[in-house]
Amino acid sequence: MCCLFCLGAAIAASETDPERELRQQRQQQNQPMPPHLDSEGHHHCALTKKEWAEWGERSKAILVLVSLPVIVGPAVHLAMVIWLMTDVGNNPQDYNDSAQLIVTIMLLAGGLICILALAVILLNVFGVRRKRFALLRASRIILILLIVLYLASFIGLILNFDWIGLGIGAASVVWMGITLTLLQRHMKRMLLCKACY
């Protein structure tokens, strides 16, 4: 009796297994495959390529290295303002009464810009290494803000015939633009597939 029961259970199991497989196949056919998976269920995305595997890390290193000089322009401007503030303090007779206030405001603005430039470097480093899209997005916002501030400062530099400051500012804007372009490319790659980035 027990053998007959086991035989019946085996027959029932053998009959239900194909039905279960057929139902699963139909479900798979009706439902699209998850993103970044091919028809066989293997991971496959735009970054699953030999090229990205070879130069992906190199590309990340390039972004980090390009980000480092972003602080050079603001640091040079800050150094020039500090020198000017020292000169105003040592030779007050050569400047008008509002010179001290103007230089102080310039010093605060230069310090803030240096902090923002340093933030761009740190955000790019941690954003790329830890695959944090939010950090890269914050870096992009700060870069755009810095470019706008520098472009706005060109008016005052031209009116004051400060050609050295204008040259440094123009070089900073160009370099920030290059950094912004590379940063946006990395953001697009991270959006393609964060796992493979």
BASE-517264 format. One record per residue: residue in one letter; x, y, z of N, C-alpha, C in turn. Coordinates in steps of 0.2 Angstrom, whole numbers, padded with zeros to 4 digits, always signed. Atoms other than C-alpha are relative to their C-alpha. Layout:
AXYZXYZXYZ ...
This chain:
M+0004-0006+0000+0000+0000+0000+0004+0006+0000 C-0005-0006+0000+0014+0012+0004+0004+0001-0006 C-0004-0001+0007+0023+0008-0012-0005+0003-0005 L+0005-0003+0005+0007+0012-0022-0001+0007+0001 F+0000-0008-0001+0006+0029-0013+0006+0003-0002 C-0006-0003+0003+0024+0033-0017+0000+0001-0007 L+0001+0000+0007+0021+0028-0035-0004+0005-0003 G+0005-0005+0002+0006+0039-0036+0002+0007+0001 A-0003-0007-0001+0015+0054-0029+0005+0002-0005 A-0005-0002+0005+0029+0052-0041-0003+0001-0006 I+0004-0001+0006+0017+0051-0055-0003+0007+0000 A+0003-0007-0001+0008+0067-0049+0006+0005-0001 A-0006-0005+0000+0025+0076-0047+0003+0000-0007 S-0003+0000+0007+0031+0071-0064-0005+0003-0005 E+0005-0004+0004+0015+0078-0071-0001+0007+0001 T+0001-0007-0002+0015+0094-0062+0006+0004-0002 D-0006-0004+0001+0033+0099-0065+0000+0003-0007 P+0000-0003+0007+0031+0101-0084-0005+0006+0000 E+0004-0006+0000+0016+0112-0081+0002+0006+0004 R-0003-0005-0004+0025+0122-0068+0005+0004-0005 E-0005-0003+0005+0039+0125-0081-0003+0004-0005 L+0003-0003+0005+0027+0129-0094-0003+0007+0002 R+0002-0006-0003+0019+0142-0083+0005+0005+0001 Q-0005-0005-0001+0035+0150-0078+0003+0003-0007 Q-0002-0003+0007+0040+0151-0097-0005+0005-0002 R+0005-0005+0003+0024+0160-0101+0000+0006+0004 Q-0001-0006-0004+0027+0172-0086+0006+0004-0003 Q-0006-0004+0003+0044+0176-0093-0001+0003-0006 Q+0001-0002+0006+0038+0178-0110-0005+0007+0000 N+0005-0005-0001+0024+0190-0104+0003+0006+0003 Q-0003-0005-0004+0035+0200-0093+0007+0002-0003 P-0006-0002+0002+0050+0210-0099+0006-0002+0004 M-0006+0002-0004+0068+0205-0093+0002+0006+0004 P-0002-0006-0004+0074+0216-0079+0006+0004-0004 P-0005-0004+0004+0086+0230-0085+0007-0003+0002 H-0007+0002+0000+0104+0226-0088+0001-0008+0000 L-0001+0007+0001+0100+0208-0091-0002-0002-0007 D+0001+0002+0006+0101+0199-0107-0006-0006+0000 S+0005+0005+0000+0089+0185-0113+0001-0006+0004 E-0002+0006-0004+0098+0172-0104+0001+0001+0008 G-0001-0002-0007+0098+0182-0087+0006+0002+0002 H-0007-0002-0001+0116+0187-0088+0000+0008+0000 H-0001-0008+0000+0121+0205-0083+0003+0002-0006 H-0002-0003+0007+0123+0215-0099-0002+0007+0000 C+0002-0007+0001+0123+0234-0100+0005+0004-0004 A-0005-0004+0004+0132+0248-0109+0007+0000+0002 L-0007+0000-0002+0147+0247-0098+0003-0007+0001 T-0002+0007+0000+0148+0228-0099+0004-0001-0006 K-0004+0000+0006+0162+0230-0112+0007-0001+0002 K-0007+0000-0001+0180+0226-0113+0003+0007+0001 E-0003-0007+0000+0184+0244-0116-0001+0003+0006 W+0001-0003-0007+0176+0250-0100+0004-0003+0005 A-0003+0003-0005+0184+0237-0090+0008+0002+0000 E-0007-0002+0001+0201+0242-0097+0002+0007+0002 W-0001-0007-0002+0200+0261-0096-0005+0004+0004 G+0005-0003-0005+0186+0264-0084+0004+0003+0006 E-0004-0003-0006+0198+0266-0069+0004+0005-0002 R-0005-0005+0002+0210+0276-0079-0005+0007-0001 S+0004-0006+0001+0195+0288-0084-0002+0003+0007 K+0002-0003-0006+0190+0290-0066+0006+0004+0003 A-0006-0003-0003+0208+0294-0061+0001+0007-0004 I-0001-0006+0003+0209+0307-0075-0005+0005+0002 L+0005-0004-0003+0193+0315-0068+0003+0003+0006 V-0003-0002-0006+0201+0316-0051+0006+0005-0001 L-0006-0004+0001+0217+0323-0058-0002+0007-0003 V+0003-0006+0004+0208+0336-0069-0003+0005+0006 S+0004-0004-0005+0198+0342-0053+0005+0003+0004 L-0005-0003-0005+0214+0346-0043+0002+0007-0002 P-0002-0007+0002+0219+0362-0053-0006+0005+0001 V+0005-0005-0001+0202+0369-0050+0001+0005+0005 I-0001-0005-0006+0208+0377-0034+0005+0004-0001 V-0006-0005+0002+0223+0385-0042-0002+0007-0001 G+0002-0007+0002+0214+0400-0049-0002+0004+0006 P+0003-0003-0006+0204+0404-0033+0006+0001+0005 A-0005-0001-0005+0220+0401-0022+0005+0006-0002 V-0004-0005+0002+0230+0413-0033-0004+0007+0001 H+0004-0006-0002+0216+0426-0032+0000+0002+0007 L+0000-0001-0008+0215+0424-0013+0007+0003+0002 A-0006-0003-0002+0234+0427-0012+0001+0007-0002 M-0001-0007+0002+0233+0443-0022-0004+0004+0004 V+0004-0004-0005+0219+0449-0011+0004+0001+0007 I-0003+0000-0006+0229+0445+0004+0006+0005+0000 W-0005-0004+0001+0244+0454-0003-0002+0008+0000 L+0003-0006+0000+0233+0469-0007-0002+0003+0007 M+0002-0002-0007+0226+0469+0011+0006+0002+0004 T-0006-0001-0004+0243+0469+0018+0003+0007-0003 D-0002-0006+0003+0248+0484+0006-0004+0006+0003 V+0005-0005-0003+0232+0493+0012+0002+0002+0007 G-0002-0001-0007+0237+0491+0030+0007+0003+0001 N-0007-0003+0000+0255+0496+0027+0000+0007-0003 N-0001-0006+0003+0252+0511+0016-0008+0003-0001 P+0007-0002+0000+0234+0518+0021+0000+0007-0004 Q+0000-0007+0004+0239+0535+0013-0001-0001-0007 D+0001+0002+0007+0239+0527-0004-0007-0002-0002 Y+0007+0003+0001+0221+0521-0003-0005+0005+0003 N+0006-0004-0003+0204+0530+0000-0003-0004+0006 D+0003+0002-0007+0194+0527+0016-0004-0007-0001 S+0004+0006+0000+0183+0513+0009+0004-0006-0003 A-0004+0006+0003+0198+0502+0002+0000-0005+0005 Q-0001+0006-0005+0200+0492+0019-0007-0004-0001 L+0006+0003+0000+0181+0488+0018+0000-0005-0007 I+0000+0003+0007+0182+0483-0001+0005-0006+0000 V-0004+0006+0000+0197+0472+0002-0002-0005+0005 T+0002+0005-0005+0190+0464+0017-0006-0005-0003 I+0006+0004+0004+0174+0459+0006+0003-0004-0005 M-0004+0004+0005+0186+0453-0007+0003-0006+0003 L-0003+0006-0003+0195+0442+0005-0005-0005+0002 L+0005+0005-0002+0179+0434+0012-0002-0004-0006 A+0003+0003+0006+0173+0431-0006+0005-0005-0003 G-0005+0004+0003+0190+0424-0011+0001-0007+0004 G+0000+0006-0004+0190+0412+0004-0006-0004-0001 L+0006+0004+0002+0172+0406+0000+0001-0004-0006 I-0001+0003+0007+0177+0403-0018+0005-0006+0001 C-0005+0005-0001+0192+0393-0012-0003-0006+0004 I+0004+0006-0004+0181+0382+0000-0004-0003-0005 L+0004+0003+0005+0169+0379-0014+0004-0004-0005 A-0005+0004+0005+0184+0374-0026+0002-0007+0003 L-0002+0006-0003+0190+0362-0013-0005-0005+0001 A+0006+0004+0000+0173+0355-0011-0001-0004-0006 V+0001+0003+0006+0172+0351-0029+0005-0006-0001 I-0006+0005+0001+0189+0341-0028-0003-0006+0005 L+0001+0006-0004+0183+0331-0013-0007-0004-0002 L+0006+0003+0002+0165+0328-0020+0002-0005-0006 N-0002+0005+0006+0173+0321-0036+0004-0006+0002 V-0004+0006-0002+0185+0310-0027-0004-0005+0003 F+0005+0005-0004+0172+0302-0015-0006-0002-0005 G+0006+0002+0004+0158+0302-0028+0002-0005-0005 V-0003+0005+0005+0169+0293-0041+0002-0007+0003 R-0003+0006-0003+0177+0281-0029-0006-0004+0004 R+0006+0003-0003+0161+0277-0019-0006-0001-0004 K+0006+0000+0005+0149+0278-0034-0006+0003+0003 R+0006-0004-0002+0138+0291-0026-0002+0006-0005 F+0003-0004+0005+0128+0300-0039-0001+0007+0003 A+0002-0006-0003+0122+0313-0027+0006+0005+0001 L-0006-0004-0001+0140+0319-0023+0002+0003-0007 L-0002-0003+0007+0144+0321-0042-0005+0006-0002 R+0005-0005+0002+0128+0331-0044+0001+0006+0004 A-0001-0005-0004+0132+0342-0030+0007+0004-0002 S-0006-0003+0003+0150+0345-0038-0002+0004-0006 R+0001-0003+0006+0142+0349-0054-0004+0007+0001 I+0004-0007-0002+0130+0363-0046+0006+0005+0003 I-0005-0004-0002+0145+0370-0037+0005+0003-0006 L-0004-0002+0006+0156+0370-0053-0004+0006-0004 I+0004-0004+0004+0142+0379-0062-0001+0007+0003 L+0001-0006-0004+0140+0392-0048+0007+0004+0000 L-0006-0003+0000+0159+0395-0048+0001+0003-0007 I-0001-0003+0007+0159+0398-0067-0004+0006-0001 V+0004-0006+0001+0145+0410-0066+0003+0006+0004 L-0004-0006-0004+0154+0420-0052+0006+0003-0003 Y-0006-0003+0004+0170+0421-0062-0002+0004-0006 L+0003-0004+0006+0160+0427-0077-0002+0007+0002 A+0002-0006-0002+0152+0440-0067+0005+0005+0003 S-0005-0004-0003+0168+0446-0059+0004+0003-0006 F-0004-0003+0006+0175+0449-0077-0002+0007-0001 I+0002-0007+0001+0165+0465-0078+0004+0005+0005 G-0004-0004-0004+0174+0472-0063+0007+0000-0001 L-0007+0001+0002+0191+0466-0068+0001+0004-0007 I-0001-0004+0006+0189+0474-0085-0001+0008+0001 L+0001-0007-0002+0183+0491-0078+0006+0002+0004 N-0006-0002-0004+0198+0491-0066+0007-0001-0004 F-0006+0001+0005+0210+0486-0081+0005-0005+0004 D-0004+0005-0004+0216+0471-0070+0000-0006-0005 W-0001+0005+0005+0222+0461-0085+0003-0007+0003 I-0003+0006-0003+0232+0449-0074-0006-0004+0003 G+0006+0003-0003+0216+0445-0064-0004-0003-0005 L+0005+0003+0006+0206+0443-0080+0003-0006-0003 G-0003+0006+0003+0219+0431-0087-0001-0006+0004 I+0000+0006-0005+0219+0420-0071-0008-0002+0000 G+0007+0002+0000+0200+0421-0071-0003-0004-0006 A+0002+0003+0006+0198+0416-0089+0003-0007+0000 A-0003+0007+0000+0210+0401-0087-0004-0004+0005 S+0004+0004-0004+0200+0396-0072-0007-0002-0003 V+0006+0002+0003+0184+0396-0081+0001-0005-0005 V-0001+0005+0006+0191+0386-0096+0001-0007+0004 W-0002+0006-0003+0198+0373-0084-0006-0003+0004 M+0006+0003-0003+0182+0372-0074-0005-0003-0005 G+0005+0002+0005+0172+0370-0090+0003-0007-0002 I-0003+0007+0002+0184+0355-0095-0002-0005+0006 T+0002+0004-0006+0181+0348-0077-0008-0002+0000 L+0007+0001+0000+0162+0350-0079-0002-0005-0006 T+0001+0005+0006+0162+0341-0096+0001-0007+0002 L-0002+0007-0002+0171+0326-0089-0004-0002+0005 L+0005+0002-0005+0160+0326-0074-0006-0002-0002 Q+0007+0001+0003+0144+0326-0084+0001-0007-0003 R-0001+0006+0003+0151+0311-0094+0000-0006+0005 H+0000+0005-0005+0154+0301-0078-0006-0001+0003 M+0007+0001-0002+0137+0305-0072-0004-0004-0004 K+0004+0004+0005+0129+0298-0088+0002-0007+0001 R-0002+0007+0000+0140+0282-0086-0003-0003+0006 M+0002+0003-0006+0135+0280-0068-0008-0001+0000 L+0008+0001+0001+0116+0282-0073-0001-0006-0004 L+0001+0006+0004+0119+0268-0086+0000-0006+0004 C-0001+0006-0004+0124+0255-0073+0004+0002+0006 K-0004-0002-0005+0130+0260-0056+0004-0006+0003 A-0003+0006-0002+0135+0242-0053+0007-0001-0004 C-0006+0001+0004+0148+0241-0067+0004+0007+0000 Y-0004-0007+0000+0153+0260-0065+0007-0001+0004 
